[in-house]
Amino acid sequence: MQSQPIKINFKEELLKYLHHWKWILFSTVVSLVACFFYLRYASDVYETSSKIQILDSSNAAFKMPNDGVSIFGTSKVNHENQIENIKSSRIINTVVDSLNLTTEIYSVGRVKSYELWNKTPFKVIWSIEKDSLKNKKVTFQIEITDKGYKLNDSNKEYRFEHTNFDFEIPFKLSLKNNTSIKKLNGRIYSVFLRDQKSISKSISRKLAIDYVGNQSDILKISLTGNNTEKISDIVNKLVTVFNNDGIKDRQFVHQKTVDFVDKRFEYLYTELDSIEESKANYKKNNEIVNVDSDGSFLMQRTYISKSDLDKVNTQSTLSKLMLLSINKSKELELLPPNVGFDDQEINSLIEKYNQQVFKCNKLVQSGGGASNPLVAESISQANQLKNNVKTSIIGYQKVLEIKKEEFGKINAEEKEKYGSVPKKEKNIRSIERQQTIKENLYVLLLQKREEALVNLAITNPCIKVVEYAVFSDAPIFPDRKAYVGIAFLIGLFIPFSVIFITNLLNNKIQSKEDIEEEISDAIVISEIPNIKDEQKKVSHLDRSVLSESFRILSSNIKHISPSKEEGTVIFVTSSVKGEGKTFVSTNLALTLASFGKKIVLVGADLRNPQLHRSLDLKKLLVKGVTNYLFDAKLTSDDIITKNLEEDSNLHVIISGIIPENPAELLSNGRFEILLEELRSKYDYIIVDTAPTVLVTDTSLILGFADTVLYVARANFTEKRLLKFIINFKKLNTIKSMGIILNNVEQNKKYGYKYNYGYGYGYGYEDGTIEDNLWKRTKHILSKLNRKK
């Protein structure tokens, strides 16, 4: 089964809210006025911004020509790191100290104070150390006088340019140049000394740094604040401090390079000196002048010593062969001359021997015999020479043996010296290699030192300022148009939300539509308006809205009541106390009586009788229904009150004294007899009964009624009681029943004054809200004109 869609009458819903147009208008006006005063005295917040480009320091540094090796490496700009550096407390604290942001001077106005920056007429000079002020917080107010100033509303005057030691932190006020104290007379200023940490946090919180675009490496530094000049100075100083900090970092690196190289110079000089000393000592100890020349010399000496040794060996061999030849030779046999002896004496003896042999041979050939004394003497001389040669050769051999031994030693030494040359050369080259490395490092460091000194002298900036601080012409807060719009919406939202929540939580009946929604066959025969005047009763020829409503009720009763020859009994009841059944009963009776009908008004609410109060009757002096039910001797005439307000058509029977058992009295049969007596005498018998939810009294006598008027009160009767009305109608035999909605507010939901839409010219106000507002406005203006 599909649920039926909920139908919403937007016009009706809108009228619910327009009914409270005065409160809506009042709330909107109050909200806009509050917004006006807030915007009038709120501190405007402006934004200033600067644009910078961070330069790559690795490309800006000076370098020597042909610099193929860099021991310090290269770097690229990391913008995220630079952003954090800009926002670091170290940089911001430097800005705070440079601009003296911890001291704030405000000009005190009637409603609000505003901060002075560059336009301060004086400056505050604290008389304690700057480091001691970082964590201090003080506030004082001064009033300028003719001669100086007063501190914190005191009567004591202090002089400018004199230190004030009466305050917790001694200070001195110094007037700026061209500042006239007479022009400042009477002005009040507030001075705040804030701690450095809170100021730095405040700046960091308001500081925003971001890229200008997605593809851009330009950073935008933005800051918000109340004083445009101050925040612009802060941003410019921040850029300057960051740039100087980067320059100092670069200079620090270059200075560190110079210091490092200087220290290395000392070490390298010592090492180079040690290497050269060790090289000189090595050459000295190894008798080396030059490895190459010394090697050649040693090789030559080795060759000479070997040649000498070979020569000695050769002479020794020759001497042995010559000696062997001498020993094998016969007498007067020639010896081989010039065999290669280096000893000239032997060569000379051999030559003399051979000449003597030639001489002997000539003598023999000339005919001399062995006995010839000349021949014998010549042979003797030859043998003598031969022996001399032999003796010389033997002696020469001994000499050669000695030389051979000496030359062998010399040759061995020279070979050993020559064999040690490669090792010495290796050692020399190792020493020279260390020396070369140290010398190259020395030259490289010397070059880097010169580069660092040049960079230290001409350090380039680390940033390029694309745009200095520029502040917005209009404040970014508060947005006046937005605030006015929001205030207008809030002014509408508050009453609308209150009305909506009130209507949502309201479980009371508001209109006859609420009754008809709950009770499908309900007949709402009348709506009684809410009357705020003290007069709650209708009167004869009354032209009020109340009288008109009851006239309509009287007319509608004729349509729902059954036609009878005798009087019609009408019960007026309600669910609970306070819904106005007595009020309706009384005014209905008065209205019907004004039509010339004979009416009797019976008070049947025995537990809480109110009818006598409604008609201003003295209850104790008049008998009523209770007396009739108790005393069977009484008749209806005995309890009827006549001549009420000189209206001969309206008679009243009050309830009488309050009995202990009203339900038993009403069910003893006497009440039916009373109604039958009254039917024969009156056209309408209107009975004011007890509430049906609270007691059963009304249910006991309900069968005697021709028509039941059930009263519900707007803004009082709960909607859940409407279900009781349905059950009440089903459980009781009711010939005819109509519902009366009492206390309906004028203008409620309808948009016109309560007149049932007729407007017969009785003087009732009708028309729309706008028409009535215009009429009231003209009425007020006419009164004002009369007064003038």
Secondary structure, 3 states (H helix, E strand, C coil): CCCCCCCCCHHHHHHHHHCCHHHHHHHHHHHHHHHHHHHHHCCCEEEEEEEEEECCHHHHCCCCCCCCCCCCCCCCCCHHHHHHHHCCHHHHHHHHHHHCCCEEEEEECCCCEEEECCCCCEEEEECCCCHHHCCCCEEEEEEECCCCEEECCCCCEECCCCEECCCCCCEEEEECCCCCCCCCCCCEEEEEECCHHHHHHHHHHHEEEEECCCCCCEEEEEEEECCHHHHHHHHHHHHHHHHHHHHHHHHHHHHHHHHHHHHHHHHHHHHHHHHHHHHHHHHHHCCCCCHHHHHHHHHHHHHHHHHHHHHHHHHHHHHHHHHHHHHHCCCCCCCCCCCCCCCHHHHHHHHHHHHHHHHHHHHHHCCCCCCCHHHHHHHHHHHHHHHHHHHHHHHHHHHHHHHHHHHHHHHHHHHHHHHCHHHHHHHHHHHHHHHHHHHHHHHHHHHHHHHHHHHHHCCCCCEEEEEEEEECCCCCECCHHHHHHHHHHHHHHHHHHHHHHHHHHCCECCCHHHHHHHCCCCCEEEEEECCCCCCCCCCCCCCCHHHHHHHHHHHHHHHHCCCCCCCEEEEEEECCCCCCHHHHHHHHHHHHHHCCCCEEEEECCCCCCCHHHHCCCCHHHCCCHHHHHHCCCCCHHHHCECCECCECCEEEECCCCCCCCHHHHHCCCHHHHHHHHHHCCCCEEEEECCCCCCCCHHHHHHHHCCEEEEEEECCCCECCHHHHHHHHHHHCCCCCEEEEEEEECCCCCCCCCCCCCCCCCCCCCCCCHHHHHHHHHHHHHHHHHHHC
